Amino acid sequence: MKEYDSIVVGGGISGLLSALVLSKAGEKVLVLEKNNIVGNNCISYMVGGYQVDTGPHAITQLRKGGPLIYLMEKYFDYMPVFMDYGDYFIRTEKGLRNVPTTLGGYLTMDILPRKDRIMIAQALAKMMVLWQFGTDLTKTSVHQCLPWDNLSAETADFIDTFCYFLSGRSMKETSVHRMFVGGGFVEESIQKEIADKKIQYLNQYEDVKKVSYVSRLLNNKKVSYNQFYPRDGLKAIVNAILYSLPVTAEIKTNTVVEEIITENDTAKGVLTKGNTYYSEKIIYSAFARDLPKYIKELPEHYASGLEKIKQSKTLTIWLGLNGEFNDFNYVGGEVWYRKKAFWAMPTSNYNRDFAPAGKKLVGFMFSIDEKNNVESEKRDAFETILRVYPGIDKHIDMTHYQVTTPEKAAVSIDGFIGDTKTPIKNLYLVGTDADDRSMGVTRAAYSVVKLIKILKLISKG
């Protein structure tokens, strides 16, 4: 007998957003989360008087056309306050340099050899023109587009670093399209997904945008022009969802799902260690590649596809610093691209309450090789920070390590991304392994917008 209209497996950001839109459509919803709190990679917590997030984050596409702003405006009863992200910088031995966002910027970026800058600019212009005229660049790697016989090892490190932070994979596995989106040359939008009519108009609109993107090559906005950070940390997004959930949404933590019950290739319910719950549909927001553990009779072709999902791990080192160390007197993020590359972000510059009075909080995120010992990765990363910032060790007040899987599927040219619909009737996927657009929270929000469209959900709020 049906107990719920929908059951959501997993209480991360995609699961919570799904529960919100389903319950706002009048459904009785159950969320099952194995941990003792919800949020997963979208939480904040206290360490030694400092408020840390689960890794440094920039929330993308918070202007019109972005999926998260659409969901917030339509479903949230309370809106978090967001701060302009700031700027992106490249750290060199001589200090900070702005990340280039135009053709001219790449040509004048004197941290790389002049001949390399010219070749990068030429390749960038060529690929943008090909994209404008309809070439699909989602399966063309960044590595394929550059003349590596003539480029320096230093330039290879530079390009590889940005590929890792945009896709979680190397330049041999990162697509040109992914680089264009991450560099701000191409905008993604949910306009087609939320439109009932006007599709022809929107197709024309996309063609016009492509022309405008070529012009951006000469006069682009800064990379972070459409990026923000929640003033109260990542927890502000989760708290806003929880505040907005109707009473028809129920959350059970410390609840491990053992099986998704199916009958005649149709999802019927969920079995946990202590209970069985039945519903009309199941929204699965856990790791898609783990789905065969819960459903034994998945079609072989589908299960083999899920096995191709690639993931990447990151190490974040949070440092609490006394206020005398001034290398982080900026708002935004910086990239160190030489040996042991990282992305750093001084989050306490957005909100002084993240650190005790007179101190600063900075997160350093490293891509790590899963084949290596985690403790050795931690040592190498910490030693890299000490090398890049001479004297920083005298100012460290707190050190905290996090090892996470920032996205459930890396966007690589030979990887696999699950679709919202599955071969099992009434079973749907959401999360960062069910949509390949954007990154992090925004990518999860894209998948939930697809769910809304497929299920034709109408908010009653």
Helices and strands as residue ranges (DSSP letters): E 4-9, H 13-24, E 29-32, E 44-47, E 50-53, E 59-60, H 67-75, E 82-84, E 87-92, E 95-98, H 103-107, H 114-132, G 143-145, H 153-167, H 176-182, H 191-194, H 199-219, E 227-230, H 235-244, E 249-252, E 257-262, E 267-272, E 276-284, G 288-290, H 291-294, H 300-306, E 313-322, E 332-336, E 342-345, G 347-349, G 352-354, E 359-368, H 374-388, G 392-395, E 396-404, E 427-429, H 440-455
